[in-house]
Amino acid sequence: MKIKINLITVLVLLVIYGCSQRETLNPPGPTVTLEQAQEVAENVYGLTKIENSELRHLTESELQHLDAEQRKFTPVYYVLTGLLENEQIVVYVSSNEIKHHFVIKDKK
């Protein structure tokens, strides 16, 4: 009977403290914020007005713009659209590494 009580006590303690004390070292989700991506668009590419922004998986044609280093990370990017000197600019900033970014320009 004493062994049964000890076993139940150990199981209860494991349930209460075993899972709740764990910290996730690498939590899921982006490590780059939307604000950081907007700063890249403004400071690196000169966008003065951002018209649209979204966080999404790159399309097949957009994936062609990634270099070998960028392909090591998830292809989820902030896609920021804006105007710069009558040109439609689309800036792509990696959601996992702020130094990974590129731009596609279209004449408007």
DRENNUPA-741726 format. One line per 5 residues: their letters; for each residue x negated, y, z of N, C-alpha, C. Coordinates in steps of 0.2 Angstrom, whole numbers, plus 5000, padded with zeros to 4 digits. Layout:
<nodes>
A = X/Y/Z/X/Y/Z/X/Y/Z | ... $
</nodes>
This chain:
<nodes>
MKIKI = 4996/4994/5000/5000/5000/5000/4996/5006/5000 | 4990/5006/5004/4986/5012/5004/4982/5013/4998 | 4981/5008/4994/4977/5009/4987/4982/5012/4983 | 4989/5010/4983/4994/5013/4979/4995/5020/4980 | 4995/5022/4986/4995/5029/4988/4989/5033/4985 $
NLITV = 4983/5031/4986/4977/5034/4984/4977/5035/4976 | 4980/5029/4973/4980/5030/4966/4985/5035/4963 | 4991/5035/4966/4996/5040/4965/4993/5047/4966 | 4989/5048/4972/4986/5055/4973/4981/5057/4968 | 4977/5052/4966/4972/5054/4961/4975/5055/4954 $
LVLLV = 4980/5052/4952/4984/5053/4946/4987/5060/4946 | 4990/5062/4952/4993/5068/4953/4988/5074/4952 | 4983/5073/4955/4977/5078/4955/4974/5079/4948 | 4974/5073/4945/4971/5074/4938/4976/5077/4933 | 4982/5076/4934/4987/5080/4930/4987/5087/4931 $
IYGCS = 4987/5089/4938/4987/5096/4940/4981/5100/4938 | 4975/5097/4939/4969/5100/4939/4965/5098/4933 | 4966/5092/4930/4962/5090/4925/4962/5094/4918 | 4968/5095/4916/4969/5099/4910/4969/5106/4910 | 4971/5109/4916/4972/5116/4917/4965/5120/4918 $
QRETL = 4960/5116/4919/4954/5119/4921/4949/5120/4914 | 4952/5117/4909/4948/5117/4903/4948/5123/4899 | 4943/5126/4897/4942/5132/4892/4941/5130/4885 | 4944/5132/4881/4943/5131/4874/4937/5135/4872 | 4932/5132/4870/4926/5136/4868/4927/5139/4861 $
NPPGP = 4930/5136/4857/4931/5139/4850/4939/5139/4848 | 4942/5144/4851/4949/5144/4850/4951/5145/4843 | 4957/5142/4840/4959/5143/4833/4961/5150/4832 | 4961/5152/4826/4963/5158/4823/4957/5163/4821 | 4958/5169/4819/4953/5173/4816/4949/5176/4822 $
TVTLE = 4942/5177/4820/4938/5180/4825/4937/5187/4823 | 4939/5189/4817/4939/5196/4814/4946/5199/4815 | 4947/5205/4818/4953/5208/4818/4955/5212/4812 | 4962/5213/4812/4964/5217/4806/4961/5224/4806 | 4960/5227/4812/4956/5234/4813/4949/5233/4810 $
QAQEV = 4946/5228/4812/4939/5227/4809/4939/5227/4802 | 4943/5223/4799/4944/5222/4792/4945/5229/4788 | 4950/5233/4791/4951/5239/4789/4945/5244/4789 | 4941/5244/4794/4935/5247/4794/4930/5246/4789 | 4930/5239/4787/4925/5237/4781/4928/5240/4775 $
AENVY = 4935/5240/4774/4938/5243/4768/4936/5250/4767 | 4937/5254/4773/4936/5261/4773/4928/5263/4772 | 4924/5260/4777/4917/5262/4777/4913/5259/4772 | 4914/5253/4769/4910/5250/4764/4912/5251/4757 | 4919/5251/4756/4922/5252/4750/4925/5259/4748 $
GLTKI = 4925/5263/4754/4928/5270/4753/4935/5270/4752 | 4939/5265/4754/4947/5266/4754/4949/5272/4759 | 4952/5277/4756/4955/5282/4761/4962/5280/4763 | 4966/5276/4759/4973/5275/4761/4974/5267/4759 | 4975/5264/4764/4977/5256/4764/4984/5256/4763 $
ENSEL = 4987/5253/4757/4994/5253/4756/4997/5246/4758 | 4993/5241/4759/4995/5234/4761/4990/5230/4764 | 4991/5226/4769/4986/5222/4771/4990/5215/4773 | 4986/5210/4772/4989/5203/4774/4983/5198/4776 | 4985/5193/4780/4980/5188/4781/4983/5182/4778 $
RHLTE = 4979/5179/4773/4981/5173/4769/4975/5169/4766 | 4977/5163/4764/4972/5159/4761/4971/5162/4754 | 4965/5162/4752/4963/5164/4745/4966/5160/4739 | 4968/5162/4734/4970/5159/4728/4964/5156/4725 | 4965/5151/4720/4960/5148/4716/4955/5153/4713 $
SELQH = 4958/5158/4709/4955/5163/4706/4951/5167/4711 | 4953/5169/4716/4950/5173/4721/4944/5169/4724 | 4944/5162/4725/4939/5158/4728/4933/5158/4723 | 4934/5160/4717/4928/5160/4712/4923/5166/4714 | 4925/5171/4718/4921/5177/4720/4917/5175/4726 $
LDAEQ = 4918/5169/4729/4914/5168/4735/4907/5165/4733 | 4902/5167/4737/4895/5164/4736/4895/5157/4740 | 4889/5154/4740/4888/5148/4743/4889/5149/4751 | 4886/5154/4754/4887/5155/4761/4894/5156/4763 | 4898/5160/4759/4905/5161/4761/4909/5155/4760 $
RKFTP = 4907/5151/4756/4911/5145/4755/4911/5140/4761 | 4906/5141/4766/4905/5137/4772/4911/5138/4777 | 4914/5144/4776/4919/5146/4781/4926/5145/4778 | 4931/5145/4782/4938/5144/4780/4940/5150/4775 | 4943/5148/4770/4945/5153/4765/4951/5157/4766 $
VYYVL = 4952/5159/4773/4957/5163/4775/4954/5170/4776 | 4957/5175/4772/4954/5182/4772/4959/5187/4773 | 4957/5193/4776/4962/5199/4776/4961/5201/4769 | 4967/5203/4766/4967/5206/4759/4971/5213/4760 | 4966/5218/4758/4968/5225/4759/4969/5228/4753 $
TGLLE = 4974/5231/4751/4975/5234/4745/4976/5242/4746 | 4973/5246/4742/4973/5253/4742/4970/5256/4736 | 4971/5263/4736/4968/5267/4730/4962/5270/4731 | 4958/5270/4726/4951/5274/4727/4950/5277/4720 | 4951/5284/4719/4950/5288/4713/4954/5285/4707 $
NEQIV = 4960/5284/4708/4965/5281/4703/4963/5274/4701 | 4960/5271/4705/4959/5263/4704/4962/5259/4710 | 4965/5254/4708/4968/5250/4713/4963/5245/4715 | 4961/5245/4722/4956/5242/4725/4959/5236/4729 | 4957/5230/4729/4958/5225/4733/4952/5222/4737 $
VYVSS = 4952/5223/4743/4946/5222/4747/4948/5215/4751 | 4943/5211/4751/4944/5204/4754/4939/5204/4760 | 4941/5203/4766/4936/5202/4772/4938/5195/4775 | 4933/5191/4776/4934/5185/4779/4936/5186/4786 | 4941/5181/4788/4944/5181/4795/4939/5178/4800 $
NEIKH = 4934/5175/4798/4929/5172/4803/4922/5175/4803 | 4920/5179/4798/4914/5182/4798/4914/5189/4794 | 4913/5194/4798/4915/5201/4795/4910/5203/4790 | 4904/5200/4790/4899/5202/4784/4901/5199/4778 | 4906/5194/4778/4908/5191/4771/4914/5195/4769 $
HFVIK = 4913/5199/4763/4918/5203/4760/4916/5204/4753 | 4921/5205/4749/4921/5207/4742/4926/5211/4740 | 4926/5214/4734/4931/5218/4731/4933/5217/4724 | 4939/5218/4722/4941/5217/4715/4945/5224/4714 | 4942/5227/4708/4945/5233/4706/4949/5232/4700 $
DKK = 4955/5236/4699/4959/5236/4693/4961/5243/4692 | 4960/5245/4686/4962/5252/4683/4970/5252/4684 | 4972/5258/4687/4979/5259/4688/4982/5263/4682 $
</nodes>
